[in-house]
Amino acid sequence: MLARKRILAALALAVLGSTAQAADEVVVYSSRIDELIKPVFDAYTAKTGVKVKFITDKEAPLMQRIKAEGENATADLLLTVDAGNLWQAEQMGILQPFTSAVIDANIPAQYRSSTHSWTGLSLRARTIAYSTDRVKPEELTTYEALADKQWEGRLCLRTAKKVYNQSLTATLIETHGAQASEKILKGWVNNLSTDVFSDDIAVLEAINAGQCDVGIVNTYYYGRLHKQNPDLAVRLFWPNQSDRGVHVNLSGIGLTKYAPHPDAAKALVEWMTGPEAQTIFSGTNQEFPANPKVPPSEEVASWGEFKADTIAVEIAGRRQAEAIRMMDRVGWN
Ligand code: FE
């Protein structure tokens, strides 16, 4: 009898335990790798006791998995890069809107979804990189000017298959319209010194090695390579400072449609937009905090200040299909 009572008590405790644990955890599906997200989640757990479980994979399989799980969702949050990807997730119907005065106060509207399905967490500029041996910064002005004759056989680009370039093109179309944008893209493709590269680091290395003189890359890749090789003969240039400004994109997070722990998930996202998390999260990848009240790391600050395009980044998603078709037409592989 006593033994039975003990077993029942143990069972009751186990049930209570699992209920308590279920409420005190958040599950994140992340296309960002462990080392970029774990420090911020660890800090949150240390502070609140809430466990953050995460699975990392490429964004497409993660999004498919959330879609397939449907109402039996295990993920509360989808963490990924590029407004183009977050917009895709929204279109797939795997996110739900969530409003928060804290997030609204911390993150500028241009870096959030207009339907409140996701918010930016960190920013990266997709900007011009140039050879310090063969280019004077005074020769550079705008992204558009890289289509000029002056850069013939001197430009390196990453593949058009990468969402970063699709988003850049989408904002170009939003700014200039289709006809003018296509002309610019044609100019870029005409000016290529060699085949497109599979990643931004390869673009930077090609500039450093003398294969080309200018390219377009995300700032954190420059940060990464520069850290490895302080003698890198490549610098970043901030284009379009007298007009629309530099193209800025983001990493961001969205609440899944059937999140099992929506309140705990929302609390985590709110905290992630605040000063402590912003410093850790942007610092791990040499990005800019999306919260403008939080200063970037010393290394990132050393690249200098710039005017960013004020365009709402979700345009990257809205015009993505159009951008892909245009890139294809001009022969940007
Ligand atoms: Fe990247």
Residues whose N, C-alpha, C, O or C-beta is under 5 A from the ligand:
A	BS01	FE	none
